[in-house]
């Protein structure tokens, strides 16, 4: 649960992040490298922008 919360707080794409965790962890990746903030620094193209878009859409409707 904390992984999902940290992922959301750091705006990390959930699918890309969890796929990476579940494939890299068994291969011996260090757990610190898989923390959402560090993972995003190494994979910047996977920033999750959907929450921001939805917020902008809600504000535009009001």
MDAnalysis code that builds the backbone (N, CA, C; Angstrom):
import MDAnalysis as mda
import numpy as np

u = mda.Universe.empty(186, n_residues=62, atom_resindex=np.repeat(np.arange(62), 3), trajectory=True)
u.add_TopologyAttr("name", ["N", "CA", "C"] * 62)
u.add_TopologyAttr("resid", np.arange(1, 63))
u.add_TopologyAttr("resname", ["UNK", "UNK", "UNK", "UNK", "UNK", "UNK", "UNK", "UNK", "UNK", "UNK", "UNK", "UNK", "UNK", "UNK", "UNK", "UNK", "UNK", "UNK", "UNK", "UNK", "UNK", "UNK", "UNK", "UNK", "UNK", "UNK", "UNK", "UNK", "UNK", "UNK", "UNK", "UNK", "UNK", "UNK", "UNK", "UNK", "UNK", "UNK", "UNK", "UNK", "UNK", "UNK", "UNK", "UNK", "UNK", "UNK", "UNK", "UNK", "UNK", "UNK", "UNK", "UNK", "UNK", "UNK", "UNK", "UNK", "UNK", "UNK", "UNK", "UNK", "UNK", "UNK"])
u.atoms.positions = np.array([
    [0.820, -1.189, 0.000],
    [0.000, 0.000, 0.000],
    [0.867, 1.257, 0.000],
    [1.987, 1.221, 0.718],
    [2.841, 2.402, 0.742],
    [3.497, 2.640, -0.619],
    [3.761, 1.577, -1.371],
    [4.305, 1.746, -2.718],
    [3.322, 2.492, -3.604],
    [2.058, 2.134, -3.506],
    [1.046, 2.779, -4.332],
    [0.874, 4.237, -3.909],
    [0.867, 4.493, -2.601],
    [0.746, 5.862, -2.116],
    [1.936, 6.719, -2.515],
    [3.132, 6.170, -2.402],
    [4.343, 6.898, -2.800],
    [4.359, 7.148, -4.293],
    [3.911, 6.177, -5.039],
    [3.849, 6.319, -6.490],
    [2.901, 7.447, -6.861],
    [1.770, 7.504, -6.197],
    [0.790, 8.542, -6.488],
    [1.318, 9.916, -6.092],
    [1.949, 10.009, -4.943],
    [2.503, 11.273, -4.457],
    [3.577, 11.807, -5.402],
    [4.361, 10.917, -5.986],
    [5.448, 11.312, -6.885],
    [5.017, 11.391, -8.344],
    [3.734, 11.190, -8.611],
    [3.161, 11.261, -9.961],
    [3.867, 10.335, -10.942],
    [3.985, 9.083, -10.534],
    [4.620, 8.065, -11.357],
    [3.529, 7.244, -12.050],
    [3.697, 6.975, -13.335],
    [2.764, 6.141, -14.092],
    [2.659, 4.781, -13.411],
    [1.457, 4.414, -12.922],
    [1.337, 3.180, -12.141],
    [1.678, 1.917, -12.922],
    [1.244, 1.817, -14.145],
    [1.491, 0.599, -14.918],
    [2.984, 0.419, -15.191],
    [3.635, 1.458, -15.642],
    [5.067, 1.368, -15.948],
    [5.875, 1.078, -14.694],
    [5.510, 1.720, -13.601],
    [6.251, 1.534, -12.351],
    [6.100, 0.114, -11.810],
    [4.870, -0.362, -11.694],
    [4.665, -1.703, -11.138],
    [5.242, -2.784, -12.045],
    [5.143, -2.594, -13.351],
    [5.742, -3.552, -14.281],
    [7.255, -3.614, -14.055],
    [7.868, -2.465, -13.889],
    [9.304, -2.410, -13.651],
    [9.671, -3.062, -12.320],
    [8.923, -2.762, -11.277],
    [9.198, -3.342, -9.960],
    [9.112, -4.864, -10.017],
    [8.044, -5.375, -10.623],
    [7.839, -6.826, -10.637],
    [8.797, -7.563, -11.573],
    [9.410, -6.869, -12.510],
    [10.397, -7.534, -13.361],
    [11.819, -7.331, -12.850],
    [12.109, -6.159, -12.293],
    [13.474, -5.866, -11.844],
    [13.803, -6.440, -10.468],
    [12.837, -6.504, -9.588],
    [13.091, -7.009, -8.238],
    [13.584, -8.449, -8.249],
    [12.942, -9.368, -8.994],
    [13.461, -10.742, -9.029],
    [14.846, -10.861, -9.673],
    [15.212, -9.882, -10.469],
    [16.525, -9.896, -11.118],
    [17.623, -9.348, -10.205],
    [17.253, -8.965, -8.999],
    [18.237, -8.508, -8.032],
    [18.432, -7.004, -7.963],
    [17.498, -6.247, -8.506],
    [17.610, -4.791, -8.427],
    [17.521, -4.361, -6.967],
    [18.280, -3.342, -6.618],
    [18.244, -2.830, -5.254],
    [16.918, -2.158, -4.962],
    [16.416, -2.367, -3.760],
    [15.112, -1.799, -3.428],
    [15.134, -0.272, -3.412],
    [16.274, 0.326, -3.115],
    [16.349, 1.791, -3.115],
    [16.199, 2.361, -4.523],
    [16.677, 1.642, -5.520],
    [16.529, 2.089, -6.904],
    [15.084, 2.017, -7.377],
    [14.268, 1.227, -6.690],
    [12.882, 1.061, -7.088],
    [11.920, 1.944, -6.296],
    [12.449, 2.793, -5.426],
    [11.590, 3.759, -4.750],
    [11.035, 4.713, -5.800],
    [9.759, 5.083, -5.695],
    [9.127, 5.871, -6.762],
    [9.880, 7.135, -7.170],
    [10.405, 7.895, -6.214],
    [11.092, 9.126, -6.600],
    [12.393, 8.849, -7.354],
    [13.127, 7.846, -6.927],
    [14.380, 7.489, -7.619],
    [14.086, 6.817, -8.959],
    [13.059, 6.001, -8.975],
    [12.684, 5.328, -10.218],
    [12.288, 6.359, -11.265],
    [11.525, 7.367, -10.859],
    [11.095, 8.400, -11.802],
    [12.284, 9.214, -12.312],
    [13.265, 9.464, -11.452],
    [14.458, 10.194, -11.892],
    [15.189, 9.417, -12.990],
    [15.161, 8.094, -12.906],
    [15.811, 7.256, -13.912],
    [14.914, 7.015, -15.126],
    [13.606, 7.256, -14.976],
    [12.630, 7.020, -16.046],
    [11.698, 8.221, -16.186],
    [12.212, 9.387, -16.531],
    [11.395, 10.610, -16.525],
    [10.241, 10.625, -17.522],
    [10.282, 9.779, -18.516],
    [9.175, 9.755, -19.484],
    [7.921, 9.121, -18.903],
    [8.033, 8.546, -17.715],
    [6.883, 7.874, -17.108],
    [6.233, 8.703, -16.005],
    [6.315, 10.035, -16.131],
    [5.600, 10.893, -15.181],
    [4.114, 10.797, -15.498],
    [3.313, 10.626, -14.469],
    [1.872, 10.426, -14.607],
    [1.178, 11.766, -14.609],
    [0.627, 12.156, -15.723],
    [0.017, 13.475, -15.854],
    [-1.503, 13.425, -15.855],
    [-2.081, 12.265, -15.740],
    [-3.535, 12.139, -15.821],
    [-4.227, 12.907, -14.698],
    [-3.705, 12.830, -13.486],
    [-4.325, 13.528, -12.363],
    [-4.356, 15.030, -12.610],
    [-3.271, 15.566, -13.154],
    [-3.231, 16.998, -13.456],
    [-4.232, 17.358, -14.547],
    [-4.342, 16.524, -15.562],
    [-5.304, 16.785, -16.645],
    [-6.728, 16.760, -16.126],
    [-7.051, 15.798, -15.289],
    [-8.400, 15.713, -14.730],
    [-8.712, 16.931, -13.869],
    [-7.737, 17.374, -13.089],
    [-7.926, 18.562, -12.254],
    [-8.192, 19.781, -13.130],
    [-7.425, 19.946, -14.204],
    [-7.621, 21.059, -15.120],
    [-9.001, 20.996, -15.770],
    [-9.447, 19.791, -16.140],
    [-10.762, 19.636, -16.757],
    [-11.874, 20.001, -15.776],
    [-11.718, 19.596, -14.520],
    [-12.751, 19.942, -13.517],
    [-12.797, 21.452, -13.305],
    [-11.645, 22.092, -13.258],
    [-11.615, 23.540, -13.078],
    [-12.202, 24.276, -14.278],
    [-11.995, 23.736, -15.458],
    [-12.515, 24.367, -16.669],
    [-14.049, 24.290, -16.730],
    [-14.627, 23.245, -16.138],
    [-16.079, 23.076, -16.158],
    [-16.777, 24.021, -15.195],
    [-16.065, 24.482, -14.192],
    [-16.717, 25.375, -13.220],
    [-16.614, 26.822, -13.563],
])
